[in-house]
Amino acid sequence: METISIDTLTKKLKNAPQSVLERVMVYIDALVESEKKSKPYELSKEQQQVLDSQLNSDKSTYTEAETLFEDLKKKYEL
């Protein structure tokens, strides 16, 4: 953020009541947090649909990663 923007914000908040300052802090925290959670990639609509369709799938049909890994090692004699 440019210094002039910070100065402008400081002037606007200088005489603001405490409740306003608290709301501004919550808002800033939310902005910073959402930035941390943003994905460093983009999915196509089709890829997102595939992922979304898996949200409520039956977890009992899943294979444990360790089991899958061991099976692949045996299959390919690794």
C-alpha positions as CSV (number, residue, x, y, z in Angstrom):
1,M,0.0,0.0,0.0
2,E,1.3,3.5,-0.8
3,T,2.2,5.8,2.0
4,I,-0.4,8.4,0.9
5,S,-3.1,5.8,1.3
6,I,-2.0,4.9,4.8
7,D,-1.9,8.6,5.7
8,T,-5.4,9.1,4.3
9,L,-6.7,6.2,6.3
10,T,-5.0,7.4,9.4
11,K,-6.6,10.9,9.0
12,K,-10.1,9.4,8.5
13,L,-9.8,7.1,11.5
14,K,-8.1,9.7,13.8
15,N,-11.3,10.7,15.5
16,A,-13.4,7.6,14.9
17,P,-15.1,6.0,17.9
18,Q,-13.5,2.8,19.3
19,S,-16.3,0.6,17.9
20,V,-15.5,1.8,14.4
21,L,-11.8,1.1,14.9
22,E,-12.6,-2.4,16.1
23,R,-14.7,-3.1,13.0
24,V,-11.9,-1.8,10.8
25,M,-9.4,-4.1,12.5
26,V,-11.8,-7.1,12.0
27,Y,-12.2,-6.2,8.4
28,I,-8.4,-5.9,7.9
29,D,-7.8,-9.2,9.6
30,A,-10.4,-10.8,7.3
31,L,-8.8,-9.4,4.2
32,V,-5.4,-10.6,5.3
33,E,-6.7,-14.1,6.2
34,S,-8.6,-14.5,3.0
35,E,-5.4,-13.6,1.1
36,K,-3.6,-16.4,3.0
37,K,-6.3,-18.9,2.1
38,S,-6.5,-18.0,-1.6
39,K,-5.5,-20.7,-4.0
40,P,-2.2,-20.2,-5.9
41,Y,-3.9,-21.9,-8.8
42,E,-7.1,-21.8,-10.8
43,L,-9.3,-24.7,-11.7
44,S,-11.4,-25.0,-14.8
45,K,-15.2,-25.3,-14.2
46,E,-15.0,-29.0,-15.0
47,Q,-12.2,-29.6,-12.5
48,Q,-14.1,-27.7,-9.8
49,Q,-17.3,-29.7,-10.5
50,V,-15.3,-33.0,-10.2
51,L,-14.0,-31.9,-6.8
52,D,-17.3,-30.6,-5.6
53,S,-19.0,-33.9,-6.6
54,Q,-16.5,-35.7,-4.3
55,L,-17.5,-33.7,-1.2
56,N,-20.4,-36.0,-0.2
57,S,-19.0,-39.3,-1.6
58,D,-19.0,-42.4,0.5
59,K,-15.6,-42.5,2.3
60,S,-15.9,-46.2,2.9
61,T,-15.2,-46.9,-0.8
62,Y,-11.8,-45.1,-0.5
63,T,-8.5,-46.9,-0.5
64,E,-5.9,-45.9,2.2
65,A,-2.9,-44.2,0.6
66,E,-0.5,-46.6,2.3
67,T,-2.4,-49.6,0.9
68,L,-2.5,-48.2,-2.6
69,F,1.2,-47.4,-2.4
70,E,2.0,-51.0,-1.3
71,D,-0.2,-52.5,-4.0
72,L,1.5,-50.4,-6.7
73,K,5.0,-51.3,-5.4
74,K,4.0,-55.0,-5.6
75,K,2.4,-54.6,-9.0
76,Y,5.3,-52.9,-10.6
77,E,7.9,-54.7,-8.5
78,L,9.5,-51.6,-7.1
